[in-house]
Amino acid sequence: MNLLFQQDAVMQMLGATLISSGHRSAQVQLTVTENHTQGHGTCHGAIIFAIADSAFAIACNSEQPAVGQHCNISYIRPGKVGDTLTATASFKAPSGRSEIYDISVSNQLNEIIAKFRGISRFVSKSQ
């Protein structure tokens, strides 16, 4: 297992699983439970954001230490209790000490739940 994911206490608490990690890519998965819902009974946006952000973190740290510099998310449809959500991160472009990644969150029917774009920033290993 990826050490960065293994040490991510939030992902462990949520019950997320790292499905794959590779060069500038990652997949994080979570099955939505009642504990992940908000007042409307659907998956809380913060949970969807969290798994997208985790996939982003694993992907952008595959070469050297990096942190998130900027990100945004668009929610397309709700996640429901029992859905298996998968956040898939892919590298899009370099930009000096930064990189651009797109993360798609989909359910078990391959319906898009959310789209996340993250900009990473390389940091020195001592930070």
C-alpha positions as semicolon CSV with decimal commas, in nm:
position;residue;x (nm);y (nm);z (nm)
1;M;0,000;0,000;0,000
2;N;0,108;0,356;-0,065
3;L;0,265;0,501;0,253
4;L;0,105;0,844;0,200
5;F;-0,242;0,684;0,185
6;Q;-0,168;0,449;0,473
7;Q;-0,076;0,748;0,694
8;D;-0,388;0,945;0,590
9;A;-0,596;0,923;0,908
10;V;-0,902;1,079;0,742
11;M;-0,912;0,819;0,466
12;Q;-0,874;0,540;0,721
13;M;-1,153;0,688;0,936
14;L;-1,386;0,718;0,635
15;G;-1,321;0,359;0,529
16;A;-1,173;0,451;0,191
17;T;-0,951;0,212;-0,003
18;L;-0,662;0,286;-0,235
19;I;-0,740;0,082;-0,547
20;S;-0,434;0,178;-0,750
21;S;-0,147;0,421;-0,761
22;G;0,107;0,477;-1,030
23;H;0,304;0,740;-1,212
24;R;0,090;1,057;-1,180
25;S;-0,228;0,853;-1,128
26;A;-0,438;0,703;-0,850
27;Q;-0,779;0,556;-0,770
28;V;-0,948;0,583;-0,431
29;Q;-1,275;0,406;-0,355
30;L;-1,542;0,439;-0,087
31;T;-1,876;0,270;-0,031
32;V;-2,126;0,529;0,091
33;T;-2,281;0,444;0,430
34;E;-2,532;0,628;0,650
35;N;-2,231;0,782;0,830
36;H;-2,135;0,960;0,506
37;T;-2,470;1,134;0,451
38;Q;-2,594;1,489;0,504
39;G;-2,942;1,619;0,587
40;H;-3,090;1,524;0,249
41;G;-2,985;1,162;0,300
42;T;-2,728;1,163;0,019
43;C;-2,350;1,152;0,037
44;H;-2,208;1,467;0,196
45;G;-2,014;1,685;-0,048
46;A;-1,721;1,692;0,192
47;I;-1,690;1,313;0,165
48;I;-1,688;1,329;-0,216
49;F;-1,434;1,610;-0,201
50;A;-1,219;1,411;0,045
51;I;-1,184;1,103;-0,177
52;A;-1,114;1,321;-0,482
53;D;-0,853;1,515;-0,286
54;S;-0,694;1,192;-0,166
55;A;-0,661;1,056;-0,521
56;F;-0,512;1,393;-0,621
57;A;-0,261;1,376;-0,333
58;I;-0,146;1,024;-0,420
59;A;-0,111;1,106;-0,791
60;C;0,075;1,437;-0,747
61;N;0,318;1,286;-0,495
62;S;0,420;0,998;-0,722
63;E;0,740;1,174;-0,837
64;Q;0,838;1,408;-0,555
65;P;0,678;1,575;-0,252
66;A;0,391;1,804;-0,346
67;V;0,099;1,980;-0,184
68;G;-0,231;2,105;-0,318
69;Q;-0,205;2,469;-0,423
70;H;-0,554;2,518;-0,565
71;C;-0,854;2,302;-0,644
72;N;-1,219;2,318;-0,735
73;I;-1,501;2,070;-0,758
74;S;-1,830;2,053;-0,944
75;Y;-2,096;1,818;-0,810
76;I;-2,293;1,658;-1,091
77;R;-2,530;1,414;-0,918
78;P;-2,576;1,281;-0,565
79;G;-2,402;0,978;-0,424
80;K;-2,647;0,747;-0,248
81;V;-2,615;0,509;0,044
82;G;-2,477;0,183;-0,094
83;D;-2,303;0,347;-0,391
84;T;-1,938;0,262;-0,447
85;L;-1,766;0,586;-0,541
86;T;-1,433;0,581;-0,721
87;A;-1,212;0,888;-0,754
88;T;-0,975;0,853;-1,050
89;A;-0,689;1,103;-1,075
90;S;-0,499;1,167;-1,395
91;F;-0,218;1,406;-1,484
92;K;-0,304;1,675;-1,738
93;A;-0,013;1,921;-1,767
94;P;0,309;2,046;-1,606
95;S;0,356;2,413;-1,520
96;G;0,698;2,486;-1,369
97;R;0,689;2,369;-1,007
98;S;0,318;2,292;-1,042
99;E;0,114;2,024;-1,214
100;I;-0,250;2,005;-1,317
101;Y;-0,463;1,698;-1,239
102;D;-0,822;1,608;-1,319
103;I;-1,011;1,379;-1,087
104;S;-1,340;1,219;-1,182
105;V;-1,562;1,068;-0,913
106;S;-1,802;0,806;-1,047
107;N;-2,036;0,546;-0,901
108;Q;-2,055;0,172;-0,969
109;L;-2,267;0,243;-1,281
110;N;-1,991;0,470;-1,419
111;E;-2,216;0,772;-1,370
112;I;-2,014;1,085;-1,298
113;I;-2,083;1,216;-0,947
114;A;-1,829;1,500;-0,945
115;K;-1,538;1,655;-1,134
116;F;-1,240;1,793;-0,942
117;R;-0,941;1,984;-1,080
118;G;-0,631;2,022;-0,867
119;I;-0,312;2,223;-0,907
120;S;-0,018;2,085;-0,710
121;R;0,301;2,257;-0,603
122;F;0,631;2,075;-0,551
123;V;0,786;2,129;-0,209
124;S;1,130;2,051;-0,070
125;K;1,163;1,724;0,120
126;S;1,238;1,912;0,442
127;Q;0,893;2,079;0,454
